[in-house]
Amino acid sequence: MAVESQSTRKSSKRKLSRQAEELYARYGKPLEAEHPGDFIAISTQGKVVRAPTLQKVLDLSMEQLGKGSYVFRLGADCSVIKWR
């Protein structure tokens, strides 16, 4: 079993953070005005599901997008969850 170094983990976290920011800017930001406070899940391919509650968007995300999507609250500053 390979051991991940601290610098590798930090680099990986930065990459995930950048990807989340880019996806939100492209697909989430345009939804803020019309759906403030709703939750969205965005796949790495740009598919989006939206729901009024975190639980509902998590369910929809697993059903429609599968693993690997990011979950955000529209208008918030950071991603809520990264499905792996």
C-alpha positions as CSV (number, residue, x, y, z in Angstrom):
1,M,0.0,0.0,0.0
2,A,1.5,3.3,-1.1
3,V,1.7,6.1,1.5
4,E,0.7,9.5,0.2
5,S,2.9,12.4,1.3
6,Q,1.5,15.5,2.9
7,S,2.5,17.6,-0.2
8,T,0.7,15.2,-2.5
9,R,-2.4,15.4,-0.4
10,K,-2.3,19.2,-0.4
11,S,-1.8,19.3,-4.1
12,S,-4.7,16.9,-4.6
13,K,-7.0,19.1,-2.3
14,R,-6.0,22.2,-4.3
15,K,-6.9,20.4,-7.6
16,L,-10.3,19.4,-6.2
17,S,-10.9,22.9,-4.9
18,R,-10.0,24.5,-8.3
19,Q,-12.2,22.0,-10.1
20,A,-15.1,22.8,-7.8
21,E,-14.7,26.5,-8.2
22,E,-14.6,26.2,-12.0
23,L,-17.7,24.0,-12.1
24,Y,-19.6,26.3,-9.9
25,A,-18.6,29.4,-11.8
26,R,-19.7,27.8,-15.1
27,Y,-22.9,25.9,-14.1
28,G,-23.9,27.1,-10.6
29,K,-23.5,30.9,-10.7
30,P,-26.1,31.3,-13.5
31,L,-28.7,29.6,-11.3
32,E,-28.1,31.9,-8.2
33,A,-30.6,34.6,-9.1
34,E,-33.4,32.3,-9.9
35,H,-32.9,29.7,-7.2
36,P,-31.1,31.3,-4.2
37,G,-30.5,28.9,-1.4
38,D,-31.3,25.7,-3.3
39,F,-28.8,22.9,-3.5
40,I,-27.2,21.7,-6.7
41,A,-25.0,18.8,-7.7
42,I,-22.7,19.2,-10.6
43,S,-20.9,16.3,-12.3
44,T,-17.4,16.8,-13.7
45,Q,-19.1,16.6,-17.2
46,G,-21.3,19.6,-16.3
47,K,-24.6,17.8,-15.7
48,V,-26.6,19.6,-13.0
49,V,-29.4,18.5,-10.6
50,R,-31.2,21.0,-8.3
51,A,-33.3,20.5,-5.2
52,P,-34.5,22.6,-2.3
53,T,-32.9,20.4,0.4
54,L,-29.5,18.8,0.8
55,Q,-31.0,15.3,1.3
56,K,-33.0,15.6,-1.9
57,V,-30.1,16.8,-4.0
58,L,-27.9,14.0,-2.6
59,D,-30.5,11.5,-3.6
60,L,-30.9,12.9,-7.1
61,S,-27.2,13.2,-7.5
62,M,-26.6,9.5,-6.8
63,E,-29.6,8.5,-9.0
64,Q,-28.8,10.8,-12.0
65,L,-25.1,11.7,-11.8
66,G,-23.4,8.9,-9.9
67,K,-20.2,9.3,-8.0
68,G,-17.7,12.1,-8.5
69,S,-20.1,15.1,-8.4
70,Y,-19.8,18.2,-6.3
71,V,-22.7,19.5,-4.2
72,F,-23.2,23.2,-3.6
73,R,-25.7,25.6,-2.0
74,L,-26.5,28.3,-4.5
75,G,-25.0,31.6,-3.2
76,A,-22.7,30.0,-0.7
77,D,-18.9,30.4,-0.9
78,C,-17.8,26.7,-1.0
79,S,-18.8,23.3,-2.1
80,V,-20.7,21.3,0.5
81,I,-19.7,17.7,-0.5
82,K,-17.6,15.9,-3.1
83,W,-18.9,12.5,-3.9
84,R,-16.2,9.9,-4.4
